[in-house]
Amino acid sequence: MGRDLFADDGLDNRLREPLDACFDRVPADWRAVTEPFRQSPVGRALIEFVDARIKAGATVYPAAVFRALELTSLRAVRVVILGQDPYHGAGQAQGLAFSVPGGMKLPPSLRNIRAEIAVETGQPPSSDGSLEGWARQGVLLLNSALTVEDGAPQSHAGRGWEQLSDALIATVSARAEPAAFLLWGLPAQRKRALVDERRHAVFAANHPSPLSARRPPVPFIGCGHFEAANRWLAEHGAIGAPIAW
């Protein structure tokens, strides 16, 4: 898969290379999705936009743009968790939705995710911000947009990333192997139409942000999604041990 940019650069998680170089390192089983996008007019325009922003001096995160695909192969996907775009603070974004490096203060949404897991398992909430362990177990931590500029959330939204993330979701949905899709908040729930619910499960709730995590109609805190996903996967013959949340 090539070198691990994030590990090499430590907490300096700025994207420093042409976006084409990131596409070059996408694992083979995802390239049937990423390569057609890369060569499309939308893909070329996105690449030109991101490269131009970096050349103009913008700080773009993360360095490991496709880390979610690098850590979770297509055949290994058992759960899909959708975020919106990467964290826009220095040292935070890893290329995995909701995840930050171990030892870093938990962002508010991730703190609520850890709190919900504690509610479901009866264990004290973890203070570890890294979700790499989930990704290695088959949890695809996919953001809708895969790059962002420092201090400017949604700055790369609407530039074409959404077309690629939709195609990745549809590709997982098209497989025969069962997967559970955890859709938190309206932007994620709009992707529901991409999921074939005859073969996959969808669990929907409010976003884990403090603004919505405890509000109706479906509060995130108390949603039970983590244990429910494991139960559903076991009932539908998914290969492997339950996800160790």
SULRA-V322676 format. One record per residue. N is the residue number from 1. SS is DSSP state (2 for helix, 1 for strand, 0 for the rest). PHI is phi as a letter, one per 30 degrees, with the letter a starting at -180 (none if undefined). Layout:
N;SS;PHI
N;SS;PHI
This chain:
1;0;none
2;0;i
3;0;d
4;0;d
5;2;e
6;2;d
7;2;d
8;2;d
9;2;c
10;0;i
11;0;d
12;0;d
13;0;c
14;1;d
15;0;d
16;0;c
17;0;b
18;0;e
19;2;d
20;2;e
21;2;d
22;2;d
23;2;d
24;2;d
25;0;c
26;0;d
27;0;e
28;2;e
29;2;d
30;2;c
31;2;d
32;2;d
33;2;c
34;2;d
35;2;d
36;2;e
37;2;d
38;2;e
39;2;d
40;0;d
41;2;e
42;2;d
43;2;d
44;2;d
45;2;d
46;2;d
47;2;d
48;2;d
49;2;d
50;2;d
51;2;d
52;2;d
53;2;d
54;2;d
55;2;d
56;0;d
57;0;j
58;0;d
59;0;c
60;1;c
61;1;c
62;0;c
63;0;d
64;0;c
65;0;e
66;0;c
67;2;e
68;2;e
69;2;d
70;2;d
71;2;d
72;0;b
73;0;d
74;2;e
75;2;d
76;2;d
77;0;d
78;0;c
79;1;b
80;1;b
81;1;c
82;1;c
83;1;c
84;0;c
85;0;a
86;0;d
87;0;e
88;0;c
89;0;c
90;0;e
91;0;i
92;0;c
93;0;d
94;0;c
95;0;i
96;0;b
97;0;e
98;0;i
99;0;c
100;0;b
101;0;d
102;0;e
103;0;j
104;0;d
105;0;e
106;0;d
107;0;d
108;2;e
109;2;d
110;2;d
111;2;d
112;2;d
113;2;d
114;2;d
115;2;d
116;2;d
117;2;d
118;2;d
119;2;d
120;2;d
121;2;c
122;0;i
123;0;c
124;0;e
125;0;d
126;0;d
127;0;c
128;0;d
129;0;d
130;0;d
131;0;c
132;2;e
133;2;d
134;2;d
135;2;e
136;2;d
137;0;c
138;0;j
139;1;c
140;1;d
141;1;c
142;1;c
143;1;d
144;0;d
145;0;c
146;0;c
147;0;b
148;1;a
149;1;c
150;0;e
151;0;i
152;1;b
153;0;e
154;0;i
155;0;d
156;0;c
157;0;d
158;0;i
159;0;c
160;0;k
161;2;e
162;2;d
163;2;d
164;2;d
165;2;d
166;2;d
167;2;d
168;2;d
169;2;d
170;2;d
171;2;d
172;2;d
173;2;d
174;2;d
175;0;d
176;0;d
177;0;d
178;0;d
179;0;b
180;1;c
181;1;c
182;1;c
183;1;c
184;1;c
185;0;j
186;2;d
187;2;e
188;2;d
189;2;d
190;2;d
191;2;d
192;2;e
193;2;d
194;2;d
195;0;c
196;0;d
197;0;d
198;0;d
199;0;b
200;0;b
201;1;c
202;1;b
203;1;c
204;1;c
205;1;a
206;0;d
207;0;d
208;0;d
209;0;e
210;0;e
211;0;d
212;0;b
213;0;d
214;0;c
215;0;c
216;0;d
217;0;d
218;0;b
219;0;e
220;0;d
221;0;d
222;0;j
223;0;d
224;0;i
225;2;d
226;2;d
227;2;d
228;2;d
229;2;d
230;2;d
231;2;d
232;2;d
233;2;d
234;2;d
235;2;d
236;0;c
237;0;i
238;0;d
239;0;d
240;0;j
241;0;d
242;0;e
243;0;d
244;0;d
245;0;d
